[in-house]
Amino acid sequence: MSNLLEKASIITTPTAYSDGVLHSVKPEQPLGSELVINGDFATDSDWNKSASWSISNNSANSDGTQSVGTVKQNTTSLAGKYFIEFQLKEYTQGNIGMSITGTGGQDIRVTNGVLGFYNTTITTPTDNFQIEMKGDGNFIGSIDNISVKEVIDADFTFTRNNIGTRVNASGNIESVGVDLPRIDYLGGSGSWLLEPEATNTATDSNDFTTGDIFITSGGAGIDGGVLTSNQTTSPDGTNNAWKLVDNNDGSTGVVSLRYYSSKVTSNNYNTVSLFIKKQGNNDWFYINIGGFDFSTNSAFFNISNGTIGSVGSDVTANIEDYSNGWYRISVTFQTTTDTIGAVQFRLATTNGGQTFLRDGTNGAYIYGLQAESHATIQYATSYIPTSGSTVTRGADSATDAGSSDLISSTEGVLYLEVSTFALINNNESISLSNGGTGDVVRFLLHNTLDNKIAFQVKIGGSTVFFQSYILSDITAFNKIAIKYKQDDYAIWINGVEEYTITSGAVPTLNKLNFTSGSNVGNEFIGNVKCVAVFKEALTDAELTCLTT
């Protein structure tokens, strides 16, 4: 498939990223046409000068007599990223720089030569913007051969307004800074981790002697057990995991880390999660939920082999392997009338066995408590550390990649290798569009049935076609391609052509977004290994290869 991907005009994989940007692997940032009129200063008619500048001998000269001297030119362009270059000649002293509409910064030059740099991305289209040379009060010298060209790339603008966590390539949970994409290696291979906003309401996520969960609770407490801190290496790679053992009192009963009087929001989905590792005789651990609308429900987890045992009818359960014997277990429940109850984490020796002899041999390591409540999210999101208060992680957003040079409005293919977190979703999307939702080729995670996805094409706000499909497992990575061409659409899923549509025009397309078409709305939630865009409609053999 690697040779086939060479035909793509855009390829994005989790291999390169920086502050605020998800970089594309392809294209390698070619430059567009020249935007500057008279960049060699053959005349001064195209330039607006301040008093300290003069134009002669095909260059612009500054004598350093003003605090700031500028020479400007207005031009017309759309939003984008630009490469700026100019030649510095006859330099004597001071600073000189170049910017567009006041963005960018000044560079210090002490030798003559060519100065070039990428400027800050212009995000808002304008009728005209200023190309501006600016010298400080000490600048004496000449400038010539100014060039401004649009950078043709497919980098996504990426935002997340605070810190998030990921599993790094070494298998440890680590923090990732504001507006930095997260390449997550949970399960072994890297993929972009794109999540919704979430709040950990467990106010002391790794101190099990204190703190509340959800809206309020009665605080942390231990029944029949003993807690000791800093007992082994946790999933974050440091010695900060706790050990929970029975109190060796010779009685038959439970060992419980409990949060009584836990108050939740009516009708929300409430999820509690905990990292756990086998330590004593216990192959089993369970989460007990009680006192809400339903009778007490439990979910049992085998912490020796990472499987789920018996689960009560009013809760759902999940277990994830974090390697080195660590698992993350979680339970989700919903309540409407009785919004106060108990959440308890308990040792067990068998599936369904809630009591045992407390003889000092039973125990487990624990780390990283999380409690989340949301109107639609029915699963545990990535770990959000807290210490004394709740913490909110902002949503991940990746938008505004591509251009009409890279995305064809005649024919092409949108290829995806993605997975999601839940069996049922809320129309989260990846799309080709013209910057809005009226002209779009769209892949979406459907909101009506487990494992359901859908495909939509719209022109001028009217639907050309809408087709849904049931995957065997939407939480696993699936390879999907949408071929589009006049009266020749096809949907390929995991090596098989599932649908053909033989009637329909092609919308105007110039943007690639992890949304339903514009920069906001139905933002994609899940893991992404690859997105590629082709400017031609591939053959059936090529599409089979691409999606297999």
Secondary structure, DSSP 8 states (H G I E B T S, - for coil): -HHHHTT-SEEE-TT-EETTEE--SBS---EEEE--SSTT-S-STT-EE-TTEEEETTEEEE-S-SSEEEEEEEEEE-SB-EEEEEEEEEEEESEEEEEETT-S-EEE-SS-EEEEEE---B-S-EEEEEEEEEEETT-EEEEEEEEEEEE----EEEE-SS-EEEE-TTS-EEEE-TT---EE-TTSS-EEEE---EEE--SSTT-TTS---SSB-S-EEEESEEEEEEEE--TTSSS-EEEEEE---S-EE--EEEEEEEE--TT-EEEEEEEEEE-SS-SEEEEEEESSSSS-EEEEEETTTTEEEEE-TTEEEEEEE-STTEEEEEEEEE-SS--EEEEEEEEESSTT---EE-SS--EEEEEEEEEEEESS--S--S----SSS-EEE---EEE-B--TTTS-SSEEEEEEEEE-SSSS----EEEEESSSSSSEEEEEE-SSSTTEEEEEEEETTEEEEEEEEE-S-TTS-EEEEEEEETT-EEEEETTEEEEEE---------EEESSSSSSSSSB--EEEEEEEEESS---HHHHHHHH-
